[in-house]
Amino acid sequence: MKKVLLSLAALVAVAGADQLVKLKIEGMMCPACVKNVKGSLGDVKGVKDADVYLKDGRAEVKADDSVKPEAMCDAIKQAGYGCKVAK
Protein backbone atom coordinates (compact mmCIF):
# COMPACT_ATOMS: atom_id res chain seq x y z
CA MET A 1 0.00 0.00 0.00
CA LYS A 2 2.85 2.37 0.84
CA LYS A 3 4.39 1.83 -2.61
CA VAL A 4 1.10 2.64 -4.30
CA LEU A 5 0.72 5.87 -2.36
CA LEU A 6 4.29 6.92 -3.12
CA SER A 7 3.77 6.14 -6.80
CA LEU A 8 0.57 8.19 -6.87
CA ALA A 9 2.30 11.10 -5.11
CA ALA A 10 5.11 10.98 -7.68
CA LEU A 11 2.62 10.99 -10.56
CA VAL A 12 0.76 13.98 -9.11
CA ALA A 13 4.04 15.86 -8.68
CA VAL A 14 5.05 15.17 -12.28
CA ALA A 15 1.61 15.96 -13.68
CA GLY A 16 1.47 19.20 -11.73
CA ALA A 17 4.93 20.39 -12.75
CA ASP A 18 4.93 23.99 -13.91
CA GLN A 19 7.46 26.22 -15.55
CA LEU A 20 7.95 29.96 -15.28
CA VAL A 21 8.75 31.50 -18.65
CA LYS A 22 10.01 35.05 -19.02
CA LEU A 23 9.25 36.83 -22.28
CA LYS A 24 10.49 40.12 -23.71
CA ILE A 25 7.65 41.88 -25.53
CA GLU A 26 8.01 44.73 -27.99
CA GLY A 27 5.36 47.15 -29.19
CA MET A 28 3.15 47.50 -26.12
CA MET A 29 2.11 51.14 -25.73
CA CYS A 30 -0.87 51.17 -23.36
CA PRO A 31 -2.97 49.13 -20.93
CA ALA A 32 -5.06 47.82 -23.83
CA CYS A 33 -1.88 46.25 -25.25
CA VAL A 34 -1.27 44.55 -21.92
CA LYS A 35 -4.81 43.17 -22.00
CA ASN A 36 -4.32 41.90 -25.58
CA VAL A 37 -1.03 40.20 -24.72
CA LYS A 38 -2.46 38.64 -21.57
CA GLY A 39 -5.49 37.41 -23.51
CA SER A 40 -3.29 35.93 -26.24
CA LEU A 41 -1.24 34.07 -23.65
CA GLY A 42 -4.40 32.85 -21.94
CA ASP A 43 -5.52 31.28 -25.22
CA VAL A 44 -2.43 29.02 -25.31
CA LYS A 45 -3.39 25.59 -24.01
CA GLY A 46 -1.52 24.85 -20.80
CA VAL A 47 -0.90 28.46 -19.78
CA LYS A 48 -2.13 28.87 -16.21
CA ASP A 49 -1.33 32.51 -15.45
CA ALA A 50 0.45 35.45 -17.02
CA ASP A 51 1.67 38.72 -15.57
CA VAL A 52 2.37 41.36 -18.22
CA TYR A 53 4.38 44.47 -17.40
CA LEU A 54 3.88 47.45 -19.72
CA LYS A 55 6.69 49.62 -18.35
CA ASP A 56 9.28 46.82 -18.57
CA GLY A 57 7.99 45.31 -21.81
CA ARG A 58 7.95 41.82 -20.40
CA ALA A 59 5.76 38.98 -19.25
CA GLU A 60 6.14 36.17 -16.75
CA VAL A 61 4.08 33.14 -17.66
CA LYS A 62 3.24 30.14 -15.50
CA ALA A 63 2.45 27.13 -17.65
CA ASP A 64 2.55 23.36 -17.78
CA ASP A 65 5.98 21.95 -18.56
CA SER A 66 4.56 20.64 -21.84
CA VAL A 67 4.02 24.17 -23.21
CA LYS A 68 6.86 25.41 -25.38
CA PRO A 69 7.90 29.03 -24.82
CA GLU A 70 7.94 29.48 -28.60
CA ALA A 71 4.19 28.73 -28.69
CA MET A 72 3.64 31.58 -26.24
CA CYS A 73 5.69 33.94 -28.41
CA ASP A 74 3.81 32.81 -31.51
CA ALA A 75 0.51 33.76 -29.87
CA ILE A 76 1.87 37.18 -28.95
CA LYS A 77 3.25 37.72 -32.47
CA GLN A 78 -0.14 36.81 -33.96
CA ALA A 79 -1.61 39.58 -31.80
CA GLY A 80 0.78 42.04 -33.47
CA TYR A 81 3.60 42.37 -30.95
CA GLY A 82 7.24 41.35 -30.97
CA CYS A 83 8.31 38.58 -28.63
CA LYS A 84 11.49 36.81 -27.56
CA VAL A 85 12.10 34.27 -24.82
CA ALA A 86 14.19 36.01 -22.16
CA LYS A 87 17.22 34.22 -20.76
C-alpha positions in Angstrom: 0.0 0.0 0.0 2.9 2.4 0.8 4.4 1.8 -2.6 1.1 2.6 -4.3 0.7 5.9 -2.4 4.3 6.9 -3.1 3.8 6.1 -6.8 0.6 8.2 -6.9 2.3 11.1 -5.1 5.1 11.0 -7.7 2.6 11.0 -10.6 0.8 14.0 -9.1 4.0 15.9 -8.7 5.1 15.2 -12.3 1.6 16.0 -13.7 1.5 19.2 -11.7 4.9 20.4 -12.7 4.9 24.0 -13.9 7.5 26.2 -15.5 7.9 30.0 -15.3 8.8 31.5 -18.7 10.0 35.1 -19.0 9.2 36.8 -22.3 10.5 40.1 -23.7 7.7 41.9 -25.5 8.0 44.7 -28.0 5.4 47.2 -29.2 3.1 47.5 -26.1 2.1 51.1 -25.7 -0.9 51.2 -23.4 -3.0 49.1 -20.9 -5.1 47.8 -23.8 -1.9 46.2 -25.2 -1.3 44.6 -21.9 -4.8 43.2 -22.0 -4.3 41.9 -25.6 -1.0 40.2 -24.7 -2.5 38.6 -21.6 -5.5 37.4 -23.5 -3.3 35.9 -26.2 -1.2 34.1 -23.7 -4.4 32.9 -21.9 -5.5 31.3 -25.2 -2.4 29.0 -25.3 -3.4 25.6 -24.0 -1.5 24.8 -20.8 -0.9 28.5 -19.8 -2.1 28.9 -16.2 -1.3 32.5 -15.4 0.4 35.5 -17.0 1.7 38.7 -15.6 2.4 41.4 -18.2 4.4 44.5 -17.4 3.9 47.4 -19.7 6.7 49.6 -18.4 9.3 46.8 -18.6 8.0 45.3 -21.8 8.0 41.8 -20.4 5.8 39.0 -19.2 6.1 36.2 -16.8 4.1 33.1 -17.7 3.2 30.1 -15.5 2.5 27.1 -17.7 2.5 23.4 -17.8 6.0 22.0 -18.6 4.6 20.6 -21.8 4.0 24.2 -23.2 6.9 25.4 -25.4 7.9 29.0 -24.8 7.9 29.5 -28.6 4.2 28.7 -28.7 3.6 31.6 -26.2 5.7 33.9 -28.4 3.8 32.8 -31.5 0.5 33.8 -29.9 1.9 37.2 -29.0 3.2 37.7 -32.5 -0.1 36.8 -34.0 -1.6 39.6 -31.8 0.8 42.0 -33.5 3.6 42.4 -30.9 7.2 41.4 -31.0 8.3 38.6 -28.6 11.5 36.8 -27.6 12.1 34.3 -24.8 14.2 36.0 -22.2 17.2 34.2 -20.8 
